[in-house]
Every structure is written in structure tokens, then in C-alpha cells.
Amino acid sequence: MIENNKKIKNSLYIVLVIVLVAVFFYLYLLKIVKNKQNGELLFAIYKLQEMELAQQNFLTNDKLLRETKVEREKLDSFVINKKTISNLIEEIETLGKHANVELNKTLSVEKNTQRPKESLLKFSIRVKGGFKDVYYFALLIENIPYKIRVKRMSLATSVSGVSSAISGIVDVSGNKTKSTQKEETWTGDINFELLSYINE
């Protein structure tokens, strides 16, 4: 009987050890599953935080874009491209009407020799009218709100078919000294390059 008791005790110890190992194994597996779930939960929370941050950035950028729309459109109007070249031409024609001169213009796009990747928009404008009007138009062109480089500007006059280029100081007071003096027709040639041109 003692031997049976020992066998039963040994069997109980073995069963108890097996049960304890099974419980520890179960707890270990449970911990692994919980850690995996916690990891997935933490990853999901992290992704949600990233999405919230991206949404906040989007809303901030959207608000900034709406608030600066007028300023950006104004800045965009100072840079000319293929789509907005007609606006510049209309502006030059409007300046010609404002200065009360006849206007002939030609334009061409050429590669910038100093910067081969850039293009220059070259204008050649000829205006006719009274001296004050031609001079006023030249001032308006020099002050258009674009980055330009005036390459050549000349004024010439012709009275009854006789023409002479302007040189020296010209009296611009407009006072006529003789009543028989004919209105002189002045011709102004202005060649300039538009440097704020994007050839796209």
C-alpha cells in the first residue's frame, strides 16, 4: 500500500506539474495575444493621430490658401506665361490708348544667352503721336509692374515729310511760338525684354 500511495503521490505530482505547466503555457499564450492586440491597438491609435495631424495640416493649409488667394493672384499676375501673355498685350494697348498714341507692336520668344534654360519675351513697340504723348507712353512702359530690361529707346520727329532724330534738350512746355507751326508727329521706338516670363 505504501507503494501504491507513492505511485498515487507521484502521479498526483506529475498531474499537478502538467496542470501547472499547462496553466503557465495558457497564461503565456494569453499574454502574447494581449500584447499583439495591444500592439495593434497602439498602432491603430498612432495611425489615427497621424491622420488627425494630416487633417489639421490640410485645414491649416486650406485656410492659408483661402486667406492669401488675392495676394497670390496678384503675385501671379506679375509673372507672365503663355496663358497670361494676352493680359500683358492688352495692358500695353491700354497704356497706348491712355497715352493717346498709335501703337504697333511685335513680340518674340528667344532663349536667354546668359541662362540657356530661360526664355526671354522680346517686345518691339513703335508709337506715333505728339511729343508729350509719346514721351508719356515711354514712361508708362518703363514703369509697368514687370521685370523688364529696356534695350533701346529712341524718339524721332517729322514735319511735312522731313524727319530728324531727337538730340540734346527738347522744350516740352508745349507753348507754340508761331501760329503757323504744324503739329509735329513723333515716333518712338521701344525695344525691351520681359525678364519675368516663364515659357510653359
Backbone as CSV, one residue per row, in Angstrom:
resi,resn,N_x,N_y,N_z,CA_x,CA_y,CA_z,C_x,C_y,C_z
1,MET,0.784,-1.163,0.000,0.000,0.000,0.000,0.856,1.270,0.000
2,ILE,1.905,1.155,0.691,2.811,2.299,0.715,3.313,2.545,-0.707
3,GLU,3.528,1.494,-1.378,3.994,1.645,-2.742,2.898,2.257,-3.608
4,ASN,1.673,1.841,-3.371,0.549,2.415,-4.111,0.388,3.895,-3.778
5,ASN,0.564,4.197,-2.515,0.462,5.605,-2.103,1.558,6.434,-2.779
6,LYS,2.744,5.847,-2.865,3.845,6.559,-3.515,3.537,6.750,-4.997
7,LYS,2.970,5.720,-5.611,2.635,5.818,-7.028,1.549,6.875,-7.236
8,ILE,0.576,6.870,-6.327,-0.505,7.852,-6.439,0.060,9.253,-6.215
9,LYS,0.953,9.369,-5.228,1.566,10.672,-4.960,2.371,11.129,-6.166
10,ASN,3.147,10.224,-6.714,3.954,10.574,-7.892,3.044,10.956,-9.064
11,SER,1.979,10.206,-9.228,1.032,10.510,-10.304,0.401,11.875,-10.076
12,LEU,0.048,12.147,-8.809,-0.535,13.458,-8.493,0.474,14.585,-8.752
13,TYR,1.722,14.353,-8.371,2.754,15.364,-8.634,2.911,15.597,-10.137
14,ILE,2.912,14.506,-10.858,3.067,14.629,-12.315,1.870,15.366,-12.903
15,VAL,0.672,14.999,-12.465,-0.534,15.670,-12.958,-0.509,17.139,-12.551
16,LEU,-0.110,17.388,-11.299,-0.044,18.769,-10.817,0.981,19.572,-11.625
17,VAL,2.123,18.992,-11.898,3.150,19.668,-12.695,2.623,19.909,-14.105
18,ILE,1.952,18.916,-14.675,1.401,19.071,-16.027,0.343,20.170,-16.037
19,VAL,-0.516,20.197,-15.022,-1.556,21.235,-14.935,-0.902,22.605,-14.777
20,LEU,0.120,22.690,-13.899,0.806,23.974,-13.708,1.492,24.425,-14.998
21,VAL,2.140,23.513,-15.694,2.785,23.855,-16.972,1.725,24.299,-17.973
22,ALA,0.594,23.606,-18.008,-0.484,23.977,-18.927,-1.032,25.356,-18.583
23,VAL,-1.200,25.634,-17.274,-1.702,26.950,-16.851,-0.697,28.033,-17.228
24,PHE,0.594,27.793,-16.935,1.611,28.784,-17.301,1.677,28.983,-18.822
25,PHE,1.568,27.876,-19.563,1.572,27.970,-21.026,0.355,28.762,-21.513
26,TYR,-0.811,28.497,-20.895,-2.031,29.229,-21.247,-1.866,30.716,-20.939
27,LEU,-1.322,31.025,-19.753,-1.105,32.432,-19.384,-0.090,33.095,-20.325
28,TYR,0.937,32.352,-20.709,1.937,32.871,-21.644,1.293,33.186,-22.995
29,LEU,0.487,32.237,-23.505,-0.211,32.471,-24.774,-1.178,33.647,-24.654
30,LEU,-1.871,33.740,-23.529,-2.798,34.843,-23.303,-2.049,36.176,-23.306
31,LYS,-0.870,36.189,-22.681,-0.064,37.411,-22.647,0.404,37.783,-24.057
32,ILE,0.817,36.805,-24.845,1.251,37.069,-26.225,0.100,37.648,-27.037
33,VAL,-1.082,37.056,-26.903,-2.254,37.539,-27.641,-2.595,38.963,-27.209
34,LYS,-2.566,39.223,-25.894,-2.875,40.573,-25.407,-1.833,41.575,-25.890
35,ASN,-0.552,41.181,-25.855,0.498,42.078,-26.348,0.303,42.385,-27.831
36,LYS,-0.068,41.342,-28.574,-0.304,41.553,-30.000,-1.494,42.484,-30.204
37,GLN,-2.557,42.261,-29.437,-3.724,43.137,-29.538,-3.368,44.554,-29.097
38,ASN,-2.593,44.672,-28.022,-2.172,46.000,-27.559,-1.299,46.685,-28.612
39,GLY,-0.413,45.901,-29.228,0.435,46.464,-30.285,-0.398,46.954,-31.454
40,GLU,-1.381,46.144,-31.854,-2.260,46.551,-32.948,-3.078,47.771,-32.552
41,LEU,-3.531,47.789,-31.302,-4.300,48.929,-30.812,-3.432,50.189,-30.781
42,LEU,-2.204,50.052,-30.283,-1.292,51.203,-30.260,-0.977,51.681,-31.680
43,PHE,-0.791,50.738,-32.601,-0.530,51.105,-33.992,-1.730,51.831,-34.590
44,ALA,-2.940,51.334,-34.286,-4.156,51.986,-34.782,-4.286,53.395,-34.201
45,ILE,-3.971,53.548,-32.918,-4.021,54.877,-32.288,-2.996,55.798,-32.936
46,TYR,-1.799,55.280,-33.191,-0.751,56.065,-33.841,-1.203,56.518,-35.229
47,LYS,-1.803,55.596,-35.990,-2.288,55.940,-37.332,-3.394,56.993,-37.252
48,LEU,-4.285,56.864,-36.273,-5.344,57.862,-36.102,-4.754,59.229,-35.772
49,GLN,-3.736,59.251,-34.913,-3.088,60.520,-34.581,-2.422,61.127,-35.811
50,GLU,-1.790,60.280,-36.621,-1.187,60.771,-37.865,-2.244,61.363,-38.787
51,MET,-3.382,60.671,-38.897,-4.459,61.159,-39.758,-5.030,62.472,-39.227
52,GLU,-5.169,62.586,-37.902,-5.655,63.839,-37.316,-4.682,64.975,-37.595
53,LEU,-3.386,64.698,-37.463,-2.371,65.713,-37.737,-2.404,66.120,-39.212
54,ALA,-2.536,65.136,-40.098,-2.618,65.443,-41.530,-3.860,66.275,-41.828
55,GLN,-4.977,65.953,-41.177,-6.204,66.717,-41.386,-6.039,68.146,-40.862
56,GLN,-5.395,68.298,-39.704,-5.154,69.642,-39.169,-4.250,70.436,-40.108
57,ASN,-3.202,69.784,-40.633,-2.318,70.457,-41.591,-3.078,70.854,-42.845
58,PHE,-3.932,69.957,-43.319,-4.732,70.257,-44.507,-5.645,71.446,-44.243
59,LEU,-6.315,71.438,-43.094,-7.218,72.545,-42.769,-6.443,73.857,-42.627
60,THR,-5.260,73.780,-42.009,-4.430,74.981,-41.869,-3.991,75.488,-43.236
61,ASN,-3.524,74.559,-44.088,-3.100,74.956,-45.435,-4.268,75.482,-46.249
62,ASP,-5.421,74.833,-46.123,-6.604,75.285,-46.852,-6.997,76.693,-46.409
63,LYS,-6.954,76.930,-45.110,-7.279,78.262,-44.582,-6.266,79.289,-45.087
64,LEU,-4.990,78.918,-45.062,-3.938,79.814,-45.541,-4.120,80.119,-47.025
65,LEU,-4.459,79.100,-47.808,-4.687,79.314,-49.239,-5.871,80.242,-49.479
66,ARG,-6.944,80.055,-48.714,-8.108,80.933,-48.873,-7.777,82.364,-48.463
67,GLU,-7.017,82.517,-47.371,-6.700,83.858,-46.873,-5.737,84.608,-47.796
68,THR,-4.885,83.886,-48.504,-3.876,84.541,-49.343,-4.207,84.476,-50.828
69,LYS,-5.436,84.118,-51.162,-5.811,83.954,-52.569,-5.596,85.241,-53.361
70,VAL,-6.050,86.355,-52.836,-5.932,87.629,-53.554,-4.464,88.001,-53.748
71,GLU,-3.661,87.841,-52.697,-2.236,88.183,-52.802,-1.528,87.274,-53.798
72,ARG,-1.862,85.969,-53.783,-1.223,85.043,-54.722,-1.620,85.354,-56.158
73,GLU,-2.891,85.699,-56.374,-3.320,86.064,-57.729,-2.602,87.321,-58.200
74,LYS,-2.409,88.266,-57.281,-1.693,89.490,-57.642,-0.244,89.167,-58.000
75,LEU,0.407,88.327,-57.195,1.787,87.935,-57.497,1.864,87.158,-58.808
76,ASP,0.901,86.265,-59.033,0.886,85.501,-60.282,0.727,86.411,-61.494
77,SER,0.030,87.529,-61.308,-0.178,88.429,-62.444,1.118,89.126,-62.860
78,PHE,2.122,89.140,-61.991,3.394,89.777,-62.331,4.336,88.838,-63.070
79,VAL,4.019,87.566,-63.100,4.818,86.599,-63.847,3.994,86.182,-65.057
80,ILE,4.553,86.391,-66.209,3.836,86.141,-67.457,4.213,84.760,-67.985
81,ASN,3.208,84.030,-68.458,3.445,82.760,-69.134,2.584,82.728,-70.389
82,LYS,2.553,81.594,-71.062,1.810,81.509,-72.324,0.329,81.817,-72.142
83,LYS,-0.209,81.483,-70.976,-1.635,81.706,-70.738,-1.950,83.171,-70.449
84,THR,-1.000,83.893,-69.852,-1.283,85.262,-69.423,-0.634,86.322,-70.305
85,ILE,0.005,85.910,-71.398,0.657,86.887,-72.277,-0.363,87.849,-72.872
86,SER,-1.576,87.352,-73.122,-2.598,88.231,-73.705,-2.951,89.368,-72.747
87,ASN,-2.892,89.103,-71.434,-3.166,90.167,-70.459,-2.125,91.281,-70.570
88,LEU,-0.865,90.904,-70.746,0.193,91.906,-70.883,0.000,92.710,-72.167
89,ILE,-0.334,92.036,-73.253,-0.547,92.739,-74.523,-1.712,93.714,-74.384
90,GLU,-2.793,93.271,-73.749,-3.933,94.167,-73.522,-3.526,95.356,-72.654
91,GLU,-2.686,95.099,-71.655,-2.237,96.186,-70.784,-1.417,97.211,-71.572
92,ILE,-0.547,96.737,-72.458,0.253,97.653,-73.281,-0.659,98.449,-74.212
93,GLU,-1.657,97.788,-74.799,-2.602,98.502,-75.666,-3.394,99.540,-74.873
94,THR,-3.774,99.195,-73.646,-4.489,100.144,-72.792,-3.606,101.345,-72.466
95,LEU,-2.320,101.096,-72.211,-1.394,102.201,-71.956,-1.281,103.098,-73.190
96,GLY,-1.275,102.487,-74.382,-1.223,103.267,-75.618,-2.446,104.149,-75.780
97,LYS,-3.620,103.609,-75.473,-4.848,104.410,-75.547,-4.822,105.519,-74.510
98,HIS,-4.349,105.178,-73.318,-4.283,106.165,-72.239,-3.325,107.307,-72.597
99,ALA,-2.231,106.972,-73.278,-1.252,107.991,-73.661,-1.637,108.675,-74.972
100,ASN,-2.694,108.208,-75.627,-3.188,108.807,-76.860,-2.158,108.706,-77.992
101,VAL,-1.633,107.494,-78.206,-0.668,107.260,-79.281,-1.142,106.096,-80.141
102,GLU,-0.685,106.103,-81.410,-0.894,104.949,-82.283,0.168,103.924,-81.917
103,LEU,-0.216,102.670,-81.909,0.671,101.649,-81.371,0.810,100.488,-82.346
104,ASN,2.048,100.123,-82.669,2.359,98.903,-83.423,3.336,98.106,-82.582
105,LYS,3.073,96.815,-82.454,3.930,96.009,-81.593,4.240,94.678,-82.251
106,THR,5.412,94.173,-81.947,5.783,92.808,-82.321,6.446,92.188,-81.105
107,LEU,6.304,90.884,-80.990,6.957,90.211,-79.879,7.484,88.871,-80.337
108,SER,8.534,88.418,-79.656,9.134,87.128,-79.975,9.686,86.512,-78.699
109,VAL,9.766,85.190,-78.705,10.340,84.461,-77.576,11.693,83.931,-78.028
110,GLU,12.729,84.268,-77.256,14.081,83.831,-77.596,14.747,83.253,-76.365
111,LYS,15.705,82.374,-76.591,16.466,81.789,-75.484,17.360,82.858,-74.872
112,ASN,17.468,82.824,-73.560,18.358,83.725,-72.844,19.779,83.201,-73.011
113,THR,20.648,84.001,-73.610,22.017,83.538,-73.862,22.806,83.384,-72.570
114,GLN,22.464,84.164,-71.551,23.177,84.073,-70.279,22.696,82.891,-69.445
115,ARG,21.422,82.558,-69.578,20.840,81.420,-68.854,20.068,80.576,-69.860
116,PRO,20.693,79.552,-70.423,20.084,78.784,-71.518,18.743,78.128,-71.176
117,LYS,18.475,77.870,-69.908,17.211,77.220,-69.549,16.049,78.202,-69.528
118,GLU,16.337,79.495,-69.569,15.296,80.512,-69.506,15.036,81.097,-70.891
119,SER,13.830,81.601,-71.061,13.458,82.270,-72.303,13.154,83.731,-72.003
120,LEU,13.396,84.568,-72.995,13.077,85.986,-72.875,11.958,86.310,-73.851
121,LEU,11.047,87.118,-73.407,9.990,87.609,-74.275,10.418,89.005,-74.703
122,LYS,10.667,89.179,-76.003,11.168,90.457,-76.506,10.035,91.209,-77.188
123,PHE,9.903,92.473,-76.816,8.892,93.351,-77.391,9.576,94.426,-78.210
124,SER,8.972,94.745,-79.330,9.391,95.881,-80.134,8.124,96.697,-80.383
125,ILE,8.114,97.910,-79.865,6.911,98.747,-79.948,7.260,100.039,-80.672
126,ARG,6.410,100.417,-81.603,6.540,101.702,-82.288,5.259,102.477,-82.025
127,VAL,5.437,103.706,-81.527,4.286,104.560,-81.235,4.421,105.862,-82.008
128,LYS,3.278,106.421,-82.368,3.251,107.707,-83.067,2.249,108.606,-82.373
129,GLY,2.621,109.882,-82.285,1.741,110.860,-81.665,2.514,112.125,-81.362
130,GLY,1.913,112.985,-80.559,2.604,114.192,-80.129,3.747,113.840,-79.194
131,PHE,4.691,114.780,-79.040,5.869,114.502,-78.224,5.487,114.116,-76.801
132,LYS,4.590,114.897,-76.195,4.198,114.610,-74.811,3.576,113.224,-74.693
133,ASP,2.754,112.873,-75.678,2.083,111.573,-75.636,3.082,110.421,-75.785
134,VAL,3.999,110.556,-76.730,4.998,109.504,-76.948,5.906,109.380,-75.728
135,TYR,6.318,110.520,-75.193,7.179,110.512,-74.018,6.441,109.906,-72.817
136,TYR,5.179,110.266,-72.657,4.365,109.733,-71.562,4.220,108.216,-71.696
137,PHE,4.005,107.734,-72.913,3.897,106.290,-73.133,5.208,105.593,-72.760
138,ALA,6.333,106.198,-73.128,7.636,105.607,-72.784,7.789,105.507,-71.265
139,LEU,7.348,106.538,-70.552,7.406,106.488,-69.084,6.502,105.386,-68.531
140,LEU,5.321,105.250,-69.118,4.406,104.199,-68.661,5.008,102.811,-68.879
141,ILE,5.629,102.602,-70.030,6.247,101.301,-70.318,7.382,101.020,-69.341
142,GLU,8.189,102.032,-69.052,9.294,101.832,-68.115,8.806,101.460,-66.721
143,ASN,7.585,101.835,-66.397,7.073,101.619,-65.044,5.999,100.538,-64.952
144,ILE,5.868,99.691,-65.969,4.909,98.592,-65.833,5.416,97.657,-64.737
145,PRO,4.506,96.993,-64.045,4.921,96.210,-62.867,5.495,94.836,-63.211
146,TYR,6.373,94.799,-64.183,7.042,93.563,-64.558,8.530,93.836,-64.613
147,LYS,9.296,92.787,-64.452,10.747,92.944,-64.529,11.119,92.986,-66.008
148,ILE,11.525,94.179,-66.463,11.882,94.344,-67.873,13.283,94.934,-67.980
149,ARG,13.867,94.759,-69.144,15.152,95.381,-69.460,14.947,96.124,-70.778
150,VAL,15.013,97.458,-70.713,14.861,98.261,-71.924,16.174,98.181,-72.689
151,LYS,16.101,97.670,-73.909,17.302,97.504,-74.727,17.582,98.752,-75.566
152,ARG,16.511,99.371,-76.076,16.695,100.545,-76.929,15.431,101.379,-76.864
153,MET,15.639,102.690,-76.815,14.516,103.614,-76.843,14.957,104.821,-77.658
154,SER,14.156,105.170,-78.647,14.515,106.331,-79.463,13.265,107.122,-79.795
155,LEU,13.464,108.415,-79.987,12.391,109.322,-80.385,12.845,110.063,-81.635
156,ALA,11.936,110.216,-82.574,12.239,110.963,-83.794,11.000,111.761,-84.172
157,THR,11.210,112.833,-84.893,10.092,113.674,-85.304,10.125,113.884,-86.803
158,SER,8.979,114.199,-87.342,8.912,114.537,-88.761,7.859,115.618,-88.945
159,VAL,8.226,116.662,-89.674,7.301,117.742,-90.006,7.279,117.839,-91.521
160,SER,6.123,117.674,-92.103,5.942,117.762,-93.556,6.924,116.863,-94.295
161,GLY,7.067,115.641,-93.834,7.899,114.676,-94.534,9.368,114.757,-94.198
162,VAL,9.821,115.764,-93.462,11.223,115.872,-93.082,11.357,115.277,-91.686
163,SER,12.245,114.325,-91.533,12.377,113.706,-90.216,13.745,113.998,-89.636
164,SER,13.789,114.050,-88.330,15.063,114.246,-87.649,15.001,113.524,-86.322
165,ALA,16.110,112.959,-85.946,16.168,112.255,-84.663,16.359,113.274,-83.561
166,ILE,15.841,112.971,-82.397,15.952,113.898,-81.283,17.351,113.818,-80.696
167,SER,17.878,114.969,-80.361,19.162,115.004,-79.676,19.194,116.251,-78.818
168,GLY,19.928,116.174,-77.732,20.035,117.327,-76.850,18.788,117.500,-76.017
169,ILE,18.537,118.731,-75.567,17.408,119.041,-74.701,16.246,119.508,-75.559
170,VAL,15.075,119.004,-75.250,13.881,119.359,-76.011,12.965,120.157,-75.105
171,ASP,12.394,121.241,-75.639,11.437,122.042,-74.882,10.104,121.306,-74.879
172,VAL,9.669,120.875,-73.703,8.422,120.123,-73.602,7.309,120.963,-72.998
173,SER,7.488,122.271,-72.992,6.476,123.127,-72.375,5.184,123.139,-73.167
174,GLY,5.270,122.883,-74.458,4.061,122.840,-75.267,3.588,124.207,-75.719
175,ASN,4.314,125.262,-75.399,3.916,126.597,-75.835,4.264,126.764,-77.304
176,LYS,3.271,127.132,-78.094,3.517,127.353,-79.517,3.952,128.799,-79.703
177,THR,5.087,128.947,-80.346,5.594,130.298,-80.554,5.080,130.888,-81.854
178,LYS,4.739,130.037,-82.809,4.222,130.537,-84.077,2.837,129.961,-84.293
179,SER,1.953,130.763,-84.792,0.599,130.281,-85.028,0.526,129.386,-86.251
180,THR,1.533,129.450,-87.132,1.522,128.636,-88.344,2.267,127.315,-88.156
181,GLN,2.779,127.062,-86.937,3.551,125.843,-86.691,2.632,124.629,-86.785
182,LYS,3.055,123.637,-87.575,2.273,122.420,-87.725,2.545,121.493,-86.551
183,GLU,1.555,120.684,-86.223,1.724,119.684,-85.162,2.747,118.659,-85.630
184,GLU,3.774,118.498,-84.843,4.812,117.535,-85.189,4.344,116.133,-84.805
185,THR,4.661,115.198,-85.652,4.387,113.799,-85.342,5.688,113.173,-84.871
186,TRP,5.631,112.632,-83.694,6.802,111.990,-83.110,6.625,110.481,-83.189
187,THR,7.727,109.825,-83.409,7.739,108.363,-83.447,8.688,107.875,-82.364
188,GLY,8.200,106.967,-81.573,9.034,106.376,-80.531,9.192,104.891,-80.774
189,ASP,10.418,104.433,-80.745,10.707,103.003,-80.861,11.240,102.523,-79.519
190,ILE,10.582,101.518,-78.977,10.978,100.980,-77.677,11.157,99.475,-77.829
191,ASN,12.345,99.007,-77.519,12.622,97.566,-77.518,12.966,97.169,-76.090
192,PHE,12.240,96.193,-75.575,12.538,95.732,-74.220,12.319,94.235,-74.118
193,GLU,12.940,93.664,-73.089,12.813,92.234,-72.806,12.056,92.072,-71.502
194,LEU,11.128,91.164,-71.507,10.394,90.842,-70.288,11.143,89.711,-69.596
195,LEU,11.700,90.008,-68.430,12.507,89.019,-67.717,11.650,88.117,-66.838
196,SER,10.451,88.557,-66.499,9.573,87.740,-65.648,8.639,86.909,-66.523
197,TYR,9.236,86.159,-67.462,8.462,85.327,-68.382,8.820,83.868,-68.165
198,ILE,7.801,83.035,-68.037,8.006,81.594,-67.890,7.430,80.939,-69.133
199,ASN,8.277,80.305,-69.908,7.867,79.706,-71.178,7.333,78.296,-70.934
200,GLU,6.126,78.202,-70.381,5.499,76.894,-70.107,4.155,76.827,-70.762
